[in-house]
Amino acid sequence: MTQPPSNQPPGFGAPDPNQGSQGVPPMPPAPPQTPQTPPAPQTPPPAAPGPYNQPPQPGYGYPQQAPQPGYGYPQQPQPGPYGEQPQPGPYAQQPGPYGQQPGPYGGYPTQPQYPAAPTPSGGGPFKGKPGVIIAAAAAALLVIGGGTWFALSGDDEKEPVAKPTATSGAPKPTESVDQGDGSGDGRNAEDDLNAGRKPGEAKINWLLKNNVDLPRNGADVFGPWIVGDVVVKGMYKSLDGYSLSDGSAKWHLDLPFELCTTAPEPATDGSLVIGVNDSAGDRAKCTELQKVDLKTGKVGWKKSVPKGTGFSALSDTTIAISGNTVTAAGTGNSHGYSLADGRDLFTGPTSGCKPYAFAGGQKLIAAASCPTSDYKNKQEQISEVDPNTGKPRWTFKLQPNWEVDKIYSVNPLVVSAQQRDEKKWTVFAVTPDGKLRSQIEGGKDKYAPKCGGGLVIFGRNLQGCTGVAADANTFYMATEAAYGTANAVVAFDLNTGKSKWRASAPAERTMTPLRMEGADVLLYMDASYDTGGAVATLAPTGGTPKILLQHPAATAQIENTFYDAGYAYGNGTFVVSAGRVSASNDKEEKETKTMMAFSK
């Protein structure tokens, strides 16, 4: 048998139809939702060799993307672009914001197909712009596929001469707060959120509902982020900080134009760099960086990212933070800035392999695309780069036509890669000096990482995944489970790629790794119609999850209504927020519940 090169990861290959419902490595599970009748399981495609011509590996469940919200279209399941029926996986369309729920296999009913690309999703670090982005994608595809270029109408629109700037001030009553005692306007006075709380259950600190007049198609929600005693979220043209204990407004920041992207997590000093559109309207570019102190809402430096040219002009910007460096990147256009003062640190290469996205945290990892003699053959690589200079410390090349999908962890480095056309997926670990450490061997399980991030033209969000976690020697990943059955978390040895142990969720529950909490894995257990969610930890040796917060059963249906939910846990408080706010009319929009907090 031909062996893969020692410094390259083998691929997972497509699932074997003779082995039942299985596939490739994981993408994070969908947020807790009220289940619908499950769609019929789909027959997986035949097995295929991996990227290094090795025999097919035991299958993984093909990665599932974050739910994609709709923009006013009827939310009915539709066949896929090749006539296939709705099924889980990264190519299935996702539900709109009007109440569709995930199927039992982690997938969602499809929407009517757009001619070029899906609409943006909520919950992730980048939120896109619908109309012009789809048109731009179609234009780019025509250029690549047929060598024909055409201009989009309105390209000669003038940029505004004077641009508003972000302004912070006193907190605004942008959302109504119910503090759980029946006196807030989130619910009726006689309806105390904590009235049905049983012994041992967590209390509800507060519940927020939207009070912002949004565009017709709604708006994505960024966050939540917990910094000290403040929880922060961003939506549309503002950032807001709330008291973690009672939900009262701590600060409010007006933005001149729509919030379009953020770093996945704040820096260690509690600051965050966000991206704001440079103008109003569909043709706005996400080029304006703004530093914000999340503890106080005070703004720091502001920087305009140079706009790309050619295809790069169509690329969206994504942001990452590592130490004192913040990066902004899109296809063929990458930059590094000082987090302290915004000064330029480096600009990416203008020829050869060009970074299109970074993953931040303890290390700064770049994903780059390299030129080839044939546009049909893709070549990508990953590098650890010096945050001060942008120069690679080492480089790891993927085999041709394998693309970097996500960075599940930067330290240790765990990478998800795909062959999108062939629908093959691999997860592999890389050593600190850039050598292949292992490839994850998933066995017969299907996996369910959920990665936020909506439509990003040519760029890519590398971070923002739940359903996965890693410590120095172990990678943890959640399995998918059929409706009404428990899932499990599987631990893999990062030195061998082999499974070490699996821990099952309680009966009929689904648990999702969020991150490491000390030596333990922090989990969220989803809510159902009659069971509250829970925050738990799992020991590095496996076993039974230890419950930290058991949310009230009496409010399970409220907890279960947050569309494309985002989660944050800090200072003993768990916050769940909607990933998108949208409704069929203004009255319903302003009644939408946006954030909820639980504690002891």
N, C-alpha and C positions, 0 to 999 in steps of 0.2 A: 504493500500500500504506500502510495506517495505521501510523504510527511510534509506538513507545512513548514515554511522557514521558521527558524527558532525565534525570530524577532517579529513574527506576524501572527495575528489571531485567526484561528479558523472560524468559519461561519456556522450558523446553526442549521441552515438549509430549510426547505419547506417541509411542513408536516407530512407524515406518512399516513395515507388514508386507511391503511390496515391497522393502525394503532389507535383508532378512535379520535376523539376530539383533542388534538394537541397541535402545537405549532412551533413558534420561535420564542426568544427571550422577551422580557416584560416591559410594559409601559404602565404607569400608575393607574390605580383603580378609580372608577368614577365616584363622584361624591354621593353621599347617602341620599337616596330618593325613594319615593313610594313606588314599588315595582308594578309593572304592567304584565300582562300575559306574555310569557317568553316567546321570542321568535323561534322558529324551528332551527335546530343546529344545522350548520352548513358542513358539507363534506370538504375537508381541506384538500388543497392541491397535492399532486404527487411530490414525493421527495426529490430534492435536487442537490447536487454537490455544493459544498460551501465555497468560500472565496479562495481557498487554497487547494481545490480539487480533491479534498478528502471526501470519503463517503458521507452520506447524510447523517447528521447527528440526531439523537432523540429530540423530539420536537418541543417547541415552546409555543405558548399562546402568542400570536402576533401582537405587537405593541398597540395599545389603544391610546388615541390622542384625547386631549381634553375636549369636553363638549363644545360644539360650535353653535352659538346662538343664531337665531334667525332674524331676518330683517323684514318682517311684515308679510312673509310668504306663508301659505297654508302649511301647517306642520303635519303632513301625512307621510307615512313611510312610502318610499319610492324605490324602484330597482336602481342598482348602481349603473355606472356609465356603460358597463358591458352586459347589462341585463341580469346581473346577479342580484339575489335578494338581500335585504338588510342583514348584516352580520357584524359581529365585533371585529375590531381591528382599526388600524390607523387610517384606512381609506373609507371607512363608513362615515357618512354624514352624521351630524349630531343634532340634538333637539333644539328647538327654539325656546325663547324665554316664557312661553305661555303654558307651561305645565306638563310637557311631555317628560316622561321619566325613563330611566335606563332599563333595558331588558336584563334578564337574569344572568346574562353572560357578560355583562359589562359593556356591551355595545348599545347603541341608540338607534332608533328608527332613522332612516335617511330622510333628507329633505329633497325638494325638487332641485335638480342639478343646475348649478350655474354653468355657463358656457366655458369658463376658464378656471375659476378657483373658488374655494369655499369662503364664506364670510368669516370675519374675525371671531375668535373665541374669547370668553372671559376667563379670569383667574390667573393669567400668566403675566409675566413681566412686560410683554408687549401687547398692546391693543391696537388693532389696525384701523384703516379707513376703508369703507366698502367700495363704492362705485369706481373711483378712479384707480384704485389698486387692482381691481379685477380687470379693468380695461388695460392697465399697464402690463399686467401679467400676460394677457392675450397678445398684446403687441410684441412683448419680448419673445413669446413662444413662436410667433410668426417669423421673427428675425432669426431665431436659432434654427427653426425647422426648415424654413424655405428660403432664407437669404433675402427676405423682403422686408423693408422698413417702411413704416408709415407713421406720420405724426398724429398725436392725439389732438383733438380740437381744443382750443383754449390754451395752448402751450405758451402763448405770448402774453398771458395775463401779467399785469404789473404787480410787483411786490409792493406792499404798503410802505410808505416812506418812514412814517413814525410808527414804532411798535410799542404797545403797552408792555409793562413789566409786571412781574409777580408782586403782589402787595399782601403783607400780613397785617393782621389787626386783631381786634377783640373777637372772641368767639361769636359765631352767628348761629341762630337757631335753624341750621340747615336740616336737621332731622329731629323728630320728636322722640323723647326718651321715656320709656316705661321702666321704672326702677324695680318692678316686680312686686310692688306692694298694693297694686290696684289703683294707685292715685295718678299714674301717668296716662298720657293719651294714646299709648300704644295699644291698649285694650280697654274694655269697659271698666268702670270703677269697681263694679262688684266682682270683677274677674281678676283675682290676685294670681299672678304667675306662679307664686310659691304656695298657693293654697293647697294644692294636691300633693305637695312634697312629702315623701315618706321618709322614715328614719333611715339614715345612712346615705340618702341622696344629696347631691350637690344643690346649692341654692342658685337661683338665677339672679345675677347681679343687676342686669338690665337688658332691655330689648329696644333696638332702634328701628324706626321705619323711615323711609325716604320722604323728604319734603323739598326735593329739588326738581324744578321743571326741566326735564331733559329733552334732547332732540327726539324727533319722531321715532327713531329706531332704538332709543334707549342709550345706555352708556355702560362701558365696562368698569369694573371696580378693581383697584389695585390694592394689594395688601391682603389681610391686615398685618401690621408690624407692631410688636410690643417693645417699647423702649422705656424702662423704668416703670413708672406708674401711669404711662400714657399708651393708648393703643391708637394707631393711625391708619387711615385708609384714604385713598385718592379716588376721585370720580369726576369725569367730565372736565370742568375747569376749576377744580379746587382740591386741596388737601385739608383734612380735618383731624385734629387730635382730640381724643376723649379720655376722660378719667377711667382707668381700668376698674375702679371700685364701684362707681355709680353711673357711668356713662355720660356725665355732664361734659359740656363742651369746654375744652382746655384752650384750644386755639383754632384759628381758621386762616387759610391762605388762599387768596384768589389768584388764579393764573390768567395770563392774558389770552391764551388760546387753549385748545384742548390738550389734556394730558395724554401722551401717546406711548410712553414707555418708562420703565424704572429699572434700577438695579434690582435683582431678586431679593436681596437682603440689605439692611443698613450696614454701614461701617461699624467698627468696634466703638467709635465715639458717639454713636447714635445718629449720625448724619446719613442722608440718603441723596443720591443724585438721580434726578428725574429728567425725562425728555418731554418737551412741550412743542407743539406744532408752531411753525414760524408764521402762520397766518390762519385765517378762518377758511372754511370751505373744503371741498373734496381734494383740491390740488395742493393742500398744505403739505409741507415736508417736516418730518420729525427730526429737527436739527438743533433745537435750542436746549442746551443742558443747563440745569439749575440745581445748585446745592441747597439742601434744606436741613435744618436741625430739627429732628423729629420730636425732641423733648419740648421745644419751645415754639416751633413753627417759624423761626426766624430764617430768612433767606441769606445765603452766602453768595459766592461768585456765580456768574453766568457766562456761558461760553456757547458760541455758535460752531457747530461741527461743519467743516467744509463739505459742500455738496459734491457728490460724485459726478462723473461724466459718463456718457454712453449708457451701458447697461447698469453701471454703478449708480446712476441717477435714479434708477427704479428701485434700488434696494432700500429696505427699511433699516433703521438704527436699533441696535441692542446695546445695553449697558452692563458692565460688570465692575465690581470693586474688589481690589486685592491690596491690603495694606494701605499705603498712601497713594495708590494709583487707581484711577477710574478710567475705563476704556469705553470707547464708543466705536462700533464697527458695523459694517454692512459689506456687501460684496465688493471686493477690490478697494475698500476704503476703510482704514482702521487708524485709530488715534489713541494715544495715552496722555492723560492729564494728571496734574497733581491734585489730589483730593483736598489738600490744605488751601490752595489758592487758585487752582484752575490753570496754572501755567502749562504750556506744552512740554511733554516729556519725550514723546516719540511719535513718529508717523510711520505707518506700515509701508512695506516695500511697494514700489510702483511697477515692478516686473517680477517674473518668476512666480513662486507660490505666494499667494496673498491671503492673509487672515480675513475671514468674513465674520467671525464671532469669537468671543472670549468667555471663559468660565472663571469666576473669581472665588475668593475665599482665602484659605491659607496659602494657596499657590495661584499663579496666573497661567491658565492653559489656553492656548490659541488653537483654533481649528482653521485650516487653510485649504484653499483650492489651488491646484497646480495646472499649468497649461499642458495640453496634450496635442498630438498631431491630428486627432479626430475628435470632434465635439461629442460624439457618441460615447467616447471612453472618458470616464471621469477619474481623476486622481486627487485624493485628499490626504492630508497628514495632520497630525497633532504635535504640538510642541509645548514644553514648559518654557515660558519666556521670562526674562528679567523685567520686573515691573518698572524699573527705572529707565531702561533703555529699549525695551521691546525686543531685544535680541534673544534668539533661541538658546536655551541651555542644552537641549537635545531635541531631536526630531524623530518621530515614529511614523513611517509611511504605511498607509493602508494599501491593501491590494486594489488593483484597478476596479472601478465601478462600485466600490464600497464607500459609503458616505457616513461621516460622523453625524449621528442622530442626536444624542444627548450625552452630557457628562453627568453621571449619577453621583460621582464623588470626585473631588479634586485631590484629596489627601486622606486615604489612598486614592489613586487615580483609577476610576472604573468608568468605562466608556461603552455606550450603546452605538452600534453601527448598523446600517441597513443597505441592502440592495433593493431599492424601492420598486423598480419595475418587476423584479422577480419575487418581491414580497418575502425576502429573506432577512433575517435579523441575527445579530450576534452581540453578546456582551463579553467584554474582556477587561482584564486588569493589566496595568503597566507599572513597572518598577520605578523607583525614584530616579533612576538614570536612563529611563526611556526604553527599556527592553520589555518584551512580552512576559508578563508574570503568569497569567493563566487565562483560559477561556471558561466561562461558566457553563457547566453541564446541567441543563435543566431537567433532564429526564422526561417523563410523560406529562408533567403538569403544564397547565396554561397559566401565564402570569399576567398581572394587571397593574403595571405602573401607570400612573396618570401624570402626564406632563402638561403643564399649563403653557400658554402661548398660542396666540391665534395666527392668522395669516401673516407671514413675514416674507415679503417678496425678495428672493435671492439670499437674504440674510438668514440667520437661524438663532433661535433661543436655545442655548445649550443647557440651561439650568431651570429649576422650578418644578422638579418632579417630586411627587409623593408615591408611596408604595415601595420605596427603596430606601436603604440606609446602609452605612458602612462604618466599621471601625478598622483598626490597623490590620487585622488579619481575616476579617469576615465580612461578607456581603450579604445583606438581608433583603429578601424580595417577597412580596405578597402574591399568592396565587389567586386566580379567579375561581368563583364557585357558582354553581347553578342556583337559581332563586330558591330560597328556603333552606339552603345548606350552608354550613360554615366553611370559611376559607382557611388558609394557613399561611404562616410565614416560614419560608425556607431559608436556612443559613448555609452559605457556601464558603468553603475554604479558599481564600484568595491566592494561596500558594499552589493549589492544585486544581481549583475550579469545581471540585466535587462537593456534593451536598454533605453537610455535617449533621444536621438535624432539622426537623420540622416541628412547629408548634401550632396546634389547631386552635381556632377561635372557639368561644362557647357556642353551643348549639344555635343554629340559624343566625349567627352573627358574622359580620365581615370586619376584619381589622386591617388597618392601613398603616404601615410604618411612615412616620413623619420625619424623624431625624434621630440622632443619638442623644440620649439624656444621660450624661456621664458614661458609665460602662453599659448602660441598658439601652434598648431600642424603645423610643417613644412611639406609642400607637394611638390611633383614634379608632374606636369601634362605632360603626354607623348606627344611627337611629332608625327605627322602623315605625310603623303606625302606632304601636302600643309599647315600644321599648325605647327608653331614652338612650342617647349615645353615651360613650364613656371614653375617658382618657386612661391609658394603661401603660405599663412598661413590661418589657420582656427581657429576662436575664440573658447574658451572652451565652449561657449554656442551654437556653430554651426553657421548656416546661410550661407552666400555666401563667398566663398574663396576670400581672398584679394591677388591680384597679386603683387608680389615683382619684378619679372623680367619676361617679356614676350619675349621669344627668337624669332629671326627673322623668318618669314615665308620663306624667300628666301633661307635659309640654313636648312630648316626642314628635307630634305632628307638626308643631312649629319648627322644631329643630330640623325636621326632615324636608322643609320647604325651600331651603336656601339653594338657589340654582347655581350649579358649578361652584360649589362652596370652596372658600379658602379658610385655612386654620392657622391659629397662633396660640402658643402656650408659654406663659411666663409668669413668675411671681405667684404661682399657685392658681392662676386663672386661665381658663380656656376660652378662646374667642372663635366663633364661627361667623363668616361673613358671606354674603351673596357675591358671586363672581360677576354678575351682570344685573342691572336693573332695567327692566323694560316691561311694558304693559300695553294693553289695547286702547287705553284712554287715560287722560290725565288723572282722573280720580283714582283709578286702580293703581297707576304709577306711584302716586303719593301715599298709597297705603301699603306699598311693598316693604316687607321687613328686610332690613339690610345687614344687621349685625346683632349678635346675642352673646352674652358672657356668662360663664358659670364659675363658681368657686366653692370652697368648703363652707 
